Amino acid sequence: MESAALAAPSDAGQATHGKASAHKKHASHAVAAQGGSPVAPAPARRAAAHKRATSMTSHDQEAIEVRTDRVRSHSAEVAVTRKTMDHFVAGTNPMQVLAQTTPGAVFASTDAFGLDTYGNTLYVRGFSQMQIGATLDGIPLGTQGFANYNGVSITQAMIQDDIGGMTMSQGAGALDSFSAQNLGGAMTYVSSDPADKAGGKVSQTFGSYNAYRTYARVDSGVLNSTGTKFYASFARTNTDMWKGQGYQSEIQADAKVVQPLGDKGKVTAFFGYGNFTQGNYLTMTKNMWEKMGRYSTYLKPDYTKAKLWAYYAQYTSEVPPGYEGVLSNDEIGDYAWDASQVQRTYLSSINTHYDLFKNVTSDTVIYGNVSSDIHGGTNNFVTSPSYGAVTLQPDGTVTGVPMALQMAHAFMRRLGFTQKFSYEAPHHNHIEAGVWYENNHWIYNQRLYEDGLNEAHNWNSDFKAGTGHTWFNDTYNTNTFQFFLQDRWTIIPGMTLLAGFKSLTQTTHGGTKDDYTSELDAEGWNTYYRHAANGTLTSSGAFLPHFNFDYHFLDHHEFYIDIAENLRAYDYYSQTQSGTAWGGLGNSTISAQTVFNENKKVLRPERTWNYVVGYRYDSRFFSGSVDYYHTDYYNRLATITEGSSATANSAYMNVGRESMDGVDVMATIRPVRGLEITNSFSWNDAQYLTHSINYGGQSYDIHGKHQVYYPKFTYKANLNYTWRGAMFNFNVNYIGSRPMTYMNDEYIPAYWLATTSFAYDFGKIGFANNIKASFGITNLFNKNYISSAYGAASVSGDDNANLFVGAPREFYGTIAASF
């Protein structure tokens, strides 16, 4: 949810890609929006004079695994089973599965698997994945965006095939789901346990654009009289990019060991590894998409053209010959040579569940998480200095190199633990209490690498520490503490009342450690102001209540109410990251440090009050539900520009409130055995309540304008038919038009998107317990559409290259066997 001219801190984790600063020039025109991530304020246009501007805990897991293949719900929570996940192409992002089966959820990505963290977005009832809590077996995962600064994406934390099930709390989120970013809703993932019998699984997928995916898992079975068992698994996904040059590859490995502690409990150890190498897709303006087409992308491999376009973007206000009236000078600057990223993640935990006394149980999670990221791309607004002056020759070629490779080197180390106690108290009360502590160390260093006179860099280079020319170094250290207490009282059979609260405090210290802008500028890099700031901020909420009433009556009926207050801690990322309290502040005349110091006196963390009331009917032949929800948003934090155009400076401040109302309706019929047809419709009316904002020296009234990047209407239909060993699934989603500016004068067009899959289980053949073949088609009707939006939304006009085009129709086939 967005407010006036804002760069919500909830977006900061969806990091500024290294190339983003190169792509956005007029900073006064753009503000960050929640669909993707805020981007670094770009340098103001430079003329020829080169002026620079500036839980499910593990013991609950079996409840998910043994359910039938349909999506199950309870109160304001939806559970997606393993069988439902298996209806989709192997390896599909769990968030994509959730969105295609759950009312009120919207997921979009640039690739068929949904693994492109740079180009995917998830919304649930107006909140993005940056504002929704997420846990895996009780491990807090942090925000779920690109280059996560405080956690790890589920796609890199665990292989999708090893997830036993997942739930989505569509209300206010669960008190026992630990998160410092949750403003509405919580995702809970549960890993499958090792099998009791020794065996294994293998699957092989092939698809369009030379795609392949290999998955293998080995289960030890019970090894001894104490019940020790484990599994180890591996997956590799690789595909060529569907447009441009490059590929996307992910290597993953999981291992899980379970050791029962007699009949009192068990200890579980988990390790997950993810290695993601990715060429990025070009972000586009709406005009670029309409005029240049869906397959328009980076200029690689035409290096001569890349240098020419960089010259026009950096040194002129014109466009290359032949593009007059087609592209603007801003859009010429968006067409860089290339962009890429490499992400490596290690996640480990030890979970202990133990019955301390007859009615008291303990659940402990100790975890560690280390990740490194190198991401960025060609910056068309700096110059590689070793090759002399940049000039345009009469033959249309360019001397010198008016661009360079800009890469962010990021590192994160998280250490933490959670402790929960459960007490079955007298008079049908189930009392739970728990604490969470985490220390997070985040480093973000920006470096420049010269491009050659006649050839560019290798996008998949091994950028070792110490190489390149350091632009700036940022370091942050964060301590988070959370406590919750709740009582679930069973008033009568089928009727429960939950009441509780949580307390959250998070303190972050850090910011700019070193800044070498001036030194690089003196060397001829043509660098620009980078907004250095440093300091400490604390987010704290001592009493955040949560109430839930759930009543099952007359066998098939359920009525529920969910109410809660939530708080979101301040985001941090880098000194260039607009939308955080440390980033994108000030200009060349008013320092970022001055703005930060003033903000510290008045800033307050964002809060929401969420209200949900719903009804559900569930029987063998028909299931239906209707939910109404309302959200009041307070202390909406934003990056806005104040002052005249000549003296504008950025500030980070509270810009007011936002209000959201919505309805989700879903109906499922099962007319004959094996056939299930589901239809759902969602309506969301999220409006800004701010009457006047001062942006770029001009006042704007956005009161009553709808939230950028979020559709007002969505529709989903799913047909699944199973007959003996055969399965057919057809899924279609309608995403309504989405405002792409705060004044709502430009919209992303609505679209329909369909997928289908076929599968047949041949059962036991030879030494294989079962062999299954499946075939899937994504984007069945080859729709040309804008899938997701990344970064800055304009106040008005088609000003920013922040749109991703969705993948075309693709085909996938999988052979799988278990032993």
C-alpha positions in Angstrom: 0.0 0.0 0.0 1.4 3.3 -0.9 0.9 6.9 0.2 1.6 10.2 -1.4 4.9 10.5 -3.2 6.3 7.7 -1.2 9.0 5.2 -1.1 7.7 2.9 1.5 10.3 1.3 3.8 8.5 -1.9 3.1 10.0 -1.8 -0.3 13.6 -1.3 0.6 14.4 -4.9 0.8 13.5 -5.3 -2.8 16.8 -3.8 -3.4 18.0 -1.2 -5.9 19.7 -3.1 -8.6 23.1 -1.8 -9.4 21.9 -0.6 -12.7 18.9 1.2 -11.3 20.7 4.4 -10.5 21.8 4.5 -14.1 18.3 4.2 -15.4 16.4 6.8 -13.4 17.5 10.3 -14.1 15.0 13.0 -13.0 14.8 12.1 -9.3 12.1 14.8 -8.8 9.8 12.8 -11.1 9.8 9.5 -9.3 9.0 8.1 -6.0 9.3 4.5 -4.9 6.3 2.2 -4.9 5.5 -1.0 -3.3 5.2 -3.2 -6.3 8.9 -3.8 -6.5 11.5 -1.8 -4.9 12.5 1.8 -4.6 15.4 2.7 -6.8 18.4 5.0 -6.1 17.7 8.6 -6.8 19.2 9.2 -10.2 21.6 11.9 -11.0 19.9 15.0 -12.5 20.4 15.3 -16.2 23.8 16.5 -17.1 24.3 18.9 -20.0 27.4 19.2 -22.1 29.1 21.1 -19.2 28.6 17.8 -17.2 27.0 19.4 -14.2 26.1 16.8 -11.6 23.0 16.8 -9.5 22.8 15.7 -7.3 4.4 -22.5 12.6 3.6 -24.5 11.9 6.1 -26.2 14.1 7.4 -29.5 12.9 5.0 -31.6 15.0 2.0 -30.1 13.1 3.4 -31.1 9.8 1.5 -34.3 9.3 -1.8 -32.4 9.5 -0.8 -30.7 6.2 0.5 -33.7 4.4 -2.4 -36.0 4.9 -5.1 -33.7 3.7 -6.8 -34.0 0.3 -5.6 -32.3 -2.8 -7.7 -29.1 -2.5 -6.8 -25.9 -0.8 -8.0 -26.0 2.8 -8.9 -23.1 5.0 -9.5 -22.3 8.7 -10.6 -19.0 10.1 -8.6 -16.3 8.2 -6.0 -18.8 7.2 -5.6 -20.7 3.9 -3.5 -23.9 3.7 -2.1 -25.2 0.4 -1.2 -28.9 0.4 1.7 -30.7 -1.3 -0.8 -32.3 -3.8 -1.9 -28.8 -4.9 1.7 -27.7 -5.4 2.2 -30.8 -7.5 -0.4 -29.6 -10.1 2.1 -26.9 -11.2 5.4 -27.2 -13.2 8.0 -28.8 -11.0 10.0 -26.2 -9.1 7.4 -23.4 -9.4 7.8 -20.6 -6.8 5.5 -21.5 -3.9 4.3 -17.9 -3.8 3.2 -18.3 -7.4 1.2 -21.5 -6.4 -0.3 -19.6 -3.5 -1.4 -16.7 -5.7 -3.0 -18.9 -8.4 -5.1 -20.8 -5.8 -5.9 -18.2 -3.2 -8.4 -15.3 -3.4 -6.8 -11.8 -2.8 -3.3 -12.9 -3.7 -1.5 -11.7 -6.9 1.9 -12.9 -8.1 3.8 -11.8 -11.2 7.2 -12.7 -12.6 9.3 -12.4 -15.7 9.9 -16.2 -15.9 7.7 -19.3 -16.0 9.1 -20.8 -12.8 8.7 -17.5 -10.9 12.3 -17.7 -9.6 13.4 -14.3 -10.8 13.7 -12.4 -7.5 14.5 -9.2 -9.4 11.4 -9.4 -11.5 8.7 -11.0 -9.3 6.2 -9.5 -6.9 3.5 -10.9 -4.6 0.6 -9.0 -3.2 -1.9 -10.3 -0.6 -4.9 -8.1 0.0 -2.9 -5.0 -0.8 0.3 -5.9 1.0 3.5 -6.9 -0.8 5.9 -9.7 0.1 8.0 -7.0 1.7 5.1 -6.4 4.3 4.2 -10.0 5.0 5.8 -12.2 7.6 7.4 -15.4 6.4 8.8 -18.4 8.3 10.1 -21.9 7.4 9.8 -24.5 10.2 9.7 -21.5 12.6 12.8 -19.8 11.1 12.1 -16.1 10.4 12.7 -15.6 6.7 12.5 -11.8 6.7 11.2 -9.9 3.7 10.8 -11.9 0.5 12.2 -9.5 -2.1 15.2 -9.1 -4.3 18.7 -9.3 -2.6 17.0 -9.7 0.8 18.9 -7.7 3.4 17.3 -9.3 6.4 16.6 -12.9 5.4 16.2 -15.2 2.5 13.6 -15.9 -0.2 11.8 -19.2 0.2 13.0 -20.1 -3.3 16.6 -20.1 -2.1 16.0 -21.3 1.4 14.6 -24.7 0.4 13.9 -26.8 -2.7 10.3 -26.6 -3.6 9.8 -30.3 -3.8 10.8 -30.7 -0.1 8.1 -28.3 1.1 5.4 -30.3 2.8 2.8 -27.6 2.7 2.3 -23.9 3.3 -0.3 -21.6 4.9 -1.2 -18.0 4.4 -2.8 -16.0 7.2 -4.8 -13.5 5.2 -5.9 -11.6 8.2 -3.5 -9.7 10.5 -0.9 -12.4 10.7 -0.2 -14.9 13.4 1.3 -13.7 16.7 3.6 -16.7 16.8 5.0 -16.1 13.3 8.0 -13.9 14.1 8.6 -11.0 11.8 9.7 -7.3 12.1 8.1 -6.4 8.7 4.6 -7.8 9.0 1.8 -5.2 8.4 -0.8 -7.7 7.3 -0.7 -11.5 6.8 1.9 -14.2 7.3 3.2 -17.0 5.2 4.2 -20.2 6.9 6.2 -23.0 5.2 6.7 -26.5 6.6 9.4 -28.8 5.3 8.6 -32.5 4.8 10.1 -35.0 7.2 12.4 -37.8 6.1 10.5 -41.0 5.3 10.4 -43.9 7.7 11.4 -46.3 4.9 14.6 -46.0 2.9 14.1 -44.7 -0.6 14.3 -41.8 -2.8 12.8 -39.6 -5.5 14.1 -38.3 -8.9 12.6 -36.0 -11.5 13.7 -34.5 -14.7 12.1 -31.5 -16.4 12.7 -30.2 -19.9 11.2 -27.1 -21.4 11.2 -24.1 -23.7 14.4 -22.0 -24.2 16.6 -25.0 -23.4 15.2 -25.2 -19.9 15.9 -28.2 -17.7 15.5 -29.0 -14.0 16.9 -32.0 -12.2 15.8 -33.0 -8.7 17.0 -36.0 -6.6 16.4 -36.9 -3.0 17.5 -39.8 -0.8 15.8 -40.8 2.4 17.7 -43.0 4.8 14.7 -44.5 6.5 14.8 -45.2 10.3 18.4 -46.1 11.0 18.3 -47.4 14.6 16.2 -48.1 17.6 16.1 -44.4 18.6 14.4 -43.5 15.3 17.2 -41.5 13.7 16.4 -40.7 10.0 17.5 -38.1 7.4 17.2 -37.0 3.8 19.5 -35.2 1.4 18.3 -33.6 -1.8 19.7 -31.7 -4.8 18.1 -29.6 -7.5 19.4 -27.7 -10.5 17.3 -25.4 -12.7 18.7 -23.8 -15.8 17.1 -21.9 -18.7 18.2 -19.5 -21.4 16.6 -16.1 -21.2 13.5 -15.9 -23.4 14.8 -12.6 -24.8 18.3 -11.2 -25.1 21.5 -13.0 -24.3 22.2 -14.8 -21.0 20.8 -17.5 -18.9 19.3 -18.1 -15.4 20.6 -20.9 -13.3 19.9 -22.1 -9.7 21.6 -24.8 -7.8 20.1 -25.9 -4.5 20.8 -28.5 -1.8 18.8 -29.5 1.3 19.5 -31.9 4.2 17.3 -32.7 7.2 18.0 -34.9 10.2 15.3 -36.0 12.7 16.2 -37.5 16.0 13.3 -38.5 18.3 13.8 -38.0 22.0 11.9 -41.0 23.2 8.2 -40.2 23.4 8.9 -36.7 24.7 9.8 -34.9 21.5 12.5 -34.7 18.8 15.4 -32.7 17.6 15.6 -31.6 13.9 18.6 -30.2 12.1 18.2 -28.5 8.7 20.6 -27.1 6.1 19.7 -25.3 2.9 22.0 -24.0 0.2 21.1 -21.8 -2.8 23.2 -20.5 -5.6 21.5 -18.3 -8.2 23.2 -16.9 -11.3 20.9 -14.7 -13.4 20.9 -12.5 -16.3 18.3 -9.8 -15.8 15.4 -8.7 -18.0 15.1 -5.0 -19.0 12.7 -2.8 -17.1 10.6 -0.8 -19.5 8.3 2.2 -19.7 4.9 1.6 -21.0 5.9 3.5 -24.2 9.0 1.2 -24.6 6.7 -1.8 -24.4 4.2 -0.4 -26.9 6.7 1.0 -29.4 9.6 -1.5 -29.2 7.7 -4.7 -28.4 7.8 -7.4 -25.8 11.2 -8.8 -27.0 13.0 -5.5 -26.7 15.8 -5.8 -24.2 19.4 -4.8 -23.4 21.7 -3.9 -26.3 24.1 -6.8 -25.8 25.8 -7.9 -28.1 26.0 -4.7 -30.1 28.7 -2.8 -28.2 29.0 0.0 -30.8 25.3 0.8 -30.3 25.6 0.5 -26.5 28.3 3.1 -26.5 26.4 5.4 -28.8 23.2 5.2 -26.8 25.1 5.8 -23.6 26.7 8.9 -25.1 23.3 10.3 -26.1 21.8 9.6 -22.7 24.7 11.0 -20.7 26.0 13.9 -22.8 22.9 15.2 -24.7 19.2 15.7 -24.4 18.6 14.1 -27.9 18.0 10.6 -29.2 20.0 8.6 -31.8 19.0 9.1 -35.5 15.9 7.1 -36.3 14.3 7.2 -32.9 12.8 10.7 -32.9 9.2 10.5 -31.8 9.7 6.8 -30.8 11.8 7.0 -27.6 12.6 9.8 -25.3 16.1 10.7 -24.2 15.3 9.2 -20.8 14.3 5.9 -22.5 17.5 5.8 -24.5 19.4 5.8 -21.2 17.4 2.8 -20.0 18.8 0.7 -22.8 22.1 -0.3 -21.3 24.5 -3.1 -22.3 23.4 -5.7 -19.7 22.6 -6.5 -16.1 23.0 -9.6 -13.9 23.2 -11.0 -10.4 24.8 -13.8 -8.4 23.3 -14.8 -5.1 24.5 -17.4 -2.7 22.7 -18.4 0.5 23.4 -20.8 3.4 20.6 -21.4 6.0 20.9 -23.8 8.9 18.8 -24.5 12.0 18.4 -26.8 15.0 14.8 -27.2 16.1 13.8 -28.9 19.4 10.3 -29.9 20.4 10.0 -31.3 23.9 7.2 -32.1 26.3 8.5 -30.5 29.5 5.5 -31.6 31.7 2.2 -33.3 31.1 0.6 -30.1 29.8 3.6 -28.0 28.9 5.6 -28.2 25.7 8.7 -26.3 24.5 9.7 -25.4 20.9 13.2 -24.0 20.3 14.7 -22.8 17.1 18.4 -21.8 16.8 19.3 -20.6 13.3 22.1 -19.0 11.2 21.9 -17.5 7.8 24.7 -16.2 5.6 24.3 -14.8 2.1 26.3 -12.9 -0.5 25.1 -11.0 -3.5 26.8 -9.4 -6.4 24.3 -7.6 -8.6 24.2 -4.7 -11.0 24.8 -3.7 -14.6 26.0 -1.1 -17.0 25.7 2.4 -15.8 25.1 4.8 -18.8 25.8 7.9 -16.6 29.4 7.3 -15.5 32.5 7.1 -17.8 35.4 4.6 -17.9 38.3 7.1 -17.5 41.2 5.2 -19.1 40.1 5.9 -22.7 40.1 9.7 -22.9 37.4 12.2 -23.9 34.0 11.1 -25.1 33.1 12.6 -28.4 30.7 11.7 -31.2 32.4 11.2 -34.6 31.0 12.1 -38.0 30.6 8.4 -38.8 28.3 7.9 -35.8 30.8 6.2 -33.6 31.9 7.3 -30.2 35.4 7.8 -28.9 36.1 6.9 -25.3 33.7 4.8 -23.2 30.7 6.7 -21.8 29.7 3.9 -19.5 31.0 1.5 -16.9 29.9 -1.6 -15.0 28.4 -0.8 -11.6 28.2 -3.8 -9.2 26.9 -4.0 -5.6 28.7 -6.4 -3.3 26.4 -7.3 -0.5 26.8 -9.6 2.5 24.4 -10.6 5.2 24.9 -12.6 8.4 22.0 -13.5 10.6 22.1 -15.3 14.0 19.1 -15.8 16.1 16.8 -18.0 18.1 13.1 -18.4 18.9 11.6 -20.0 22.1 8.0 -20.9 22.5 6.1 -22.5 25.4 2.6 -24.0 25.2 0.4 -24.7 28.2 -2.8 -26.7 28.2 -4.5 -24.8 31.0 -7.7 -25.6 32.8 -11.1 -24.6 31.5 -10.1 -25.2 27.9 -7.4 -22.6 27.6 -4.4 -23.1 25.4 -1.8 -20.5 26.4 1.3 -19.8 24.3 4.2 -17.4 24.9 7.4 -16.9 23.0 10.4 -14.7 22.3 12.6 -14.0 19.3 16.0 -12.5 19.2 18.1 -11.8 16.1 21.3 -10.0 15.2 21.8 -9.1 11.6 25.0 -7.7 10.0 24.5 -6.2 6.6 27.2 -4.8 4.3 26.5 -3.1 1.0 29.5 -2.0 -1.1 29.2 -0.3 -4.5 32.0 -0.7 -7.0 32.8 0.5 -10.6 34.6 -1.5 -13.2 35.8 0.0 -16.5 34.4 -1.3 -19.8 36.9 -1.8 -22.6 37.3 0.4 -25.7 36.0 -2.2 -28.1 34.3 -4.8 -25.8 32.4 -4.8 -22.5 32.7 -6.8 -19.4 31.7 -10.4 -18.9 28.5 -10.3 -17.0 29.3 -13.6 -15.2 32.7 -12.5 -14.0 34.1 -13.6 -10.7 34.2 -10.2 -8.9 36.6 -10.9 -6.1 36.8 -8.7 -3.0 39.2 -5.8 -3.6 38.7 -5.6 -7.3 37.1 -2.6 -9.0 37.0 1.0 -7.8 35.0 1.4 -4.6 32.3 4.1 -4.9 31.0 3.7 -1.3 30.8 1.2 1.5 27.8 0.9 3.8 27.4 -1.2 7.0 24.4 -1.8 9.2 24.0 -3.7 12.4 20.5 -4.6 13.7 19.2 -6.2 16.8 15.6 -7.4 17.0 13.6 -8.6 20.0 10.0 -9.8 19.9 7.7 -11.3 22.6 4.2 -12.6 22.3 1.5 -14.0 24.6 -1.8 -15.4 23.6 -4.6 -17.5 25.0 -6.9 -19.6 22.8 -10.1 -20.3 24.8 -12.5 -23.0 23.6 -15.8 -21.5 24.8 -17.8 -24.5 23.6 -16.9 -27.2 21.2 -16.4 -25.5 17.8 -16.2 -22.0 19.2 -12.8 -20.4 20.1 -11.6 -17.0 21.1 -8.0 -16.0 20.8 -6.7 -12.9 22.6 -3.1 -11.9 22.8 -0.4 -9.3 22.0 3.1 -9.0 20.8 5.9 -6.5 21.6 8.5 -5.6 19.1 11.7 -3.5 19.3 14.3 -3.2 16.6 17.4 -1.0 16.7 19.6 -0.4 13.6 22.9 1.4 13.6 24.9 2.2 10.5 24.9 3.8 7.2 27.8 5.1 5.1 31.2 3.9 6.2 33.2 5.3 3.3 32.3 7.4 0.3 34.7 8.0 -2.5 32.5 10.0 -4.9 34.9 13.0 -5.0 38.0 10.9 -5.5 36.4 9.0 -8.4 35.1 12.2 -10.0 38.7 13.6 -9.9 39.9 10.5 -11.7 37.4 11.1 -14.5 34.7 8.6 -13.6 32.0 11.4 -13.8 30.5 10.2 -10.6 27.6 12.1 -8.9 26.3 12.8 -5.4 25.6 9.6 -3.4 23.8 10.7 -0.2 26.1 9.6 2.6 24.3 9.3 6.0 25.0 7.5 9.3 23.1 7.0 12.6 20.8 4.9 14.8 17.0 4.4 14.7 14.8 2.3 16.9 11.3 0.9 16.1 9.3 -0.1 19.1 5.8 -1.2 19.9 5.1 -2.4 23.4 1.6 -3.6 23.0 0.3 -4.8 19.6 -3.0 -6.7 20.3 -4.6 -9.5 18.3 -8.1 -10.9 18.6 -9.7 -13.8 16.7 -13.1 -15.4 17.1 -13.8 -18.6 15.2 -17.1 -20.5 15.4 -17.9 -23.8 13.6 -21.6 -24.6 13.7 -24.2 -26.9 12.1 -21.5 -29.2 10.8 -20.6 -27.3 7.6 -20.6 -23.6 8.6 -17.9 -21.4 10.0 -17.9 -17.7 11.0 -14.8 -15.8 12.1 -13.5 -12.4 13.0 -9.8 -11.3 13.0 -8.5 -8.0 14.4 -5.0 -6.9 15.0 -2.6 -4.0 15.2 0.8 -4.4 13.5 4.0 -2.4 13.4 6.8 -2.4 10.8 10.4 -1.7 11.7 12.4 0.8 9.7 14.0 -0.6 6.6 17.7 -0.1 5.7 19.7 -1.0 2.6 22.2 1.5 1.3 22.8 5.2 1.2 21.4 5.4 -2.4 18.2 3.4 -1.6 15.2 5.8 -1.6 12.5 4.6 0.7 14.6 4.0 3.7 15.5 6.3 6.6 19.2 6.1 5.5 18.9 6.3 1.8 18.4 8.9 -1.0 18.4 11.9 1.4 19.5 15.4 0.7 21.3 16.8 -2.4 24.6 18.5 -3.2 23.8 21.6 -1.1 21.8 20.0 1.8 23.6 17.0 3.1 22.0 13.7 3.7 23.3 13.6 7.2 21.5 16.9 8.0 18.2 15.5 6.7 18.7 12.2 8.6 19.4 14.0 11.9 16.3 16.1 11.5 14.1 13.1 10.5 15.3 11.2 13.6 13.5 13.7 15.8 10.1 13.1 14.2 9.9 9.7 12.5 7.6 7.0 13.9 7.4 3.4 12.6 4.5 2.4 10.3 1.4 0.8 11.9 -1.8 -0.8 10.6 -5.1 -1.9 12.1 -6.5 -4.9 10.2 -10.1 -6.1 10.5 -11.4 -9.3 8.8 -14.9 -10.8 9.1 -15.7 -14.0 7.1 -18.0 -16.9 6.5 -17.2 -20.3 5.1 -19.3 -23.3 4.1 -17.7 -26.6 3.4 -19.2 -29.9 2.4 -18.4 -32.8 0.2 -20.0 -31.3 -3.0 -19.6 -27.6 -2.4 -17.4 -25.1 -0.6 -17.9 -21.4 -0.4 -16.5 -18.4 1.4 -16.8 -14.7 1.6 -14.4 -12.3 3.4 -14.7 -8.6 4.1 -11.5 -6.8 5.3 -10.6 -3.3 6.2 -7.2 -1.8 6.9 -6.3 1.6 8.4 -2.7 2.6 7.7 -0.9 5.1 10.1 2.4 6.9 10.0 2.9 6.2 6.3 6.6 6.8 5.8 7.8 8.3 2.5 10.6 9.8 0.5 9.4 13.1 -1.0 11.2 16.1 -2.5 10.7 19.5 -1.0 11.6 23.0 -2.3 11.9 24.4 -5.8 13.3 22.4 -8.7 16.6 24.3 -8.4 17.0 23.7 -4.7 15.1 20.5 -4.2 16.1 18.1 -1.4 14.8 14.7 -0.4 13.3 14.0 3.0 11.9 10.9 4.6 8.8 11.6 6.7 5.3 10.7 7.8 2.9 11.7 5.0 -0.3 10.6 6.5 -2.8 7.7 6.2 -4.2 5.2 3.7 -7.4 3.2 3.9 -8.3 -0.1 2.3 -11.5 -2.1 1.9 -11.8 -5.4 0.2 -13.9 -8.5 -0.4 -12.9 -12.0 -1.5 -15.5 -14.5 -2.7 -14.7 -18.1 -3.5 -16.9 -21.1 -4.6 -15.8 -24.7 -5.3 -18.1 -27.4 -6.7 -17.3 -31.1 -6.8 -20.2 -32.5 -9.0 -18.6 -35.9 -9.7 -15.9 -37.9 -8.2 -12.4 -36.5 -9.1 -13.7 -33.2 -10.6 -13.2 -29.9 -8.7 -14.0 -26.5 -10.2 -13.1 -23.4 -8.2 -14.0 -19.7 -9.0 -13.0 -16.7 -7.0 -13.4 -13.0 -7.3 -11.6 -10.2 -5.4 -12.3 -6.5 -5.0 -9.9 -4.1 -3.3 -10.3 -0.4 -2.9 -7.1 1.0 -1.4 -7.1 4.9 -1.4 -4.6 7.5 -0.2 -6.0 10.0 2.3 -3.4 12.7 1.9 -4.7 15.9 0.4 -1.5 17.8 -0.3 2.1 16.7 -0.9 5.0 18.9 -2.0 7.0 17.1 -4.6 9.6 18.7 -6.9 8.4 22.2 -5.8 4.8 21.4 -6.8 1.8 20.5 -4.6 -0.3 17.4 -5.5 -3.7 16.3 -4.1 -3.9 12.5 -4.2 -6.8 12.1 -1.8 -9.0 9.3 -3.1 -6.4 8.1 -5.6 -5.9 4.3 -5.7 -2.8 2.5 -4.7 -0.2 2.2 -7.4 0.6 -1.2 -8.9 -2.3 -2.9 -7.3 -5.4 -4.1 -9.2 -8.9 -3.3 -8.0 -10.4 -6.5 -9.5 -9.0 -10.0 -9.8 -10.6 -13.2 -10.8 -9.4 -16.8 -10.7 -10.7 -20.1 -12.1 -9.3 -23.5 -11.6 -10.5 -26.9 -12.9 -8.9 -30.1 -11.7 -10.0 -33.5 -12.8 -8.5 -36.8 -11.6 -9.4 -40.2 -13.0 -7.5 -43.2 -11.9 -3.8 -42.3 -12.6 -4.6 -39.4 -14.9 -4.8 -35.7 -13.8 -5.8 -32.6 -15.8 -5.6 -29.0 -14.5 -6.6 -25.8 -16.1 -6.0 -22.5 -14.3 -6.8 -19.0 -15.4 -6.3 -15.6 -13.7 -7.6 -12.2 -14.6 -5.6 -9.2 -13.2 -7.4 -5.9 -13.6 -5.7 -2.7 -14.6 -3.2 -1.2 -12.2 -2.5 2.5 -11.6 1.2 3.2 -12.3 1.2 6.8 -11.1 0.0 8.4 -7.9 -2.3 10.7 -9.8 -3.8 7.6 -11.5 -3.3 9.1 -15.0 -1.5 6.1 -16.4 -2.5 2.4 -16.0 -0.9 -0.9 -16.6 -3.4 -2.8 -18.8 -5.5 -5.7 -17.5 -4.8 -9.2 -18.7 -5.9 -12.8 -18.7 -3.3 -15.5 -18.0 -3.9 -19.2 -18.3 -1.8 -22.3 -17.6 -2.6 -26.0 -18.0 -1.0 -29.3 -17.1 -1.5 -33.0 -17.7 -0.1 -35.9 -15.6 -0.3 -39.6 -15.5 0.8 -41.9 -12.7 1.9 -45.3 -14.1 2.2 -46.7 -10.6 4.7 -49.4 -9.7 7.0 -50.4 -12.6 9.9 -52.7 -11.8 11.9 -51.4 -8.9 10.2 -48.0 -8.9 7.3 -47.6 -6.6 5.7 -45.2 -9.0 6.5 -43.4 -12.2 4.7 -40.2 -13.1 4.8 -38.2 -16.3 3.5 -34.6 -16.6 3.3 -31.9 -19.2 2.6 -28.2 -18.6 2.0 -25.1 -20.6 2.5 -21.6 -19.1 0.9 -18.5 -20.6 -1.3 -20.9 -22.7 -2.6 -18.2 -25.0 0.7 -16.4 -25.4 -0.5 -13.2 -23.9 1.8 -10.1 -24.3 1.4 -8.4 -21.0 3.1 -6.3 -18.3 3.6 -8.8 -15.4 5.3 -6.9 -12.5 6.5 -3.4 -11.6 9.9 -2.8 -10.0 10.8 0.4 -8.4 9.8 4.0 -8.7 6.3 5.1 -9.5 5.9 8.6 -11.0 3.6 11.1 -9.6 2.2 11.4 -13.1 3.0 10.4 -16.6 4.8 7.4 -18.1 8.1 8.6 -16.6 10.0 5.5 -15.4 11.3 2.3 -16.8 9.9 0.2 -14.0 7.8 -2.4 -15.8 8.6 -6.0 -16.6 7.1 -7.9 -19.5 5.8 -11.4 -18.7 7.2 -14.5 -20.3 5.6 -15.8 -23.5 4.0 -19.3 -23.9 6.4 -22.0 -22.7 6.2 -25.8 -22.6 7.5 -28.2 -19.9 7.6 -31.9 -19.5 8.6 -33.9 -16.4 9.3 -37.5 -15.7 9.4 -38.4 -12.0 9.9 -41.6 -10.0 10.1 -42.7 -6.4 11.8 -45.7 -5.0 
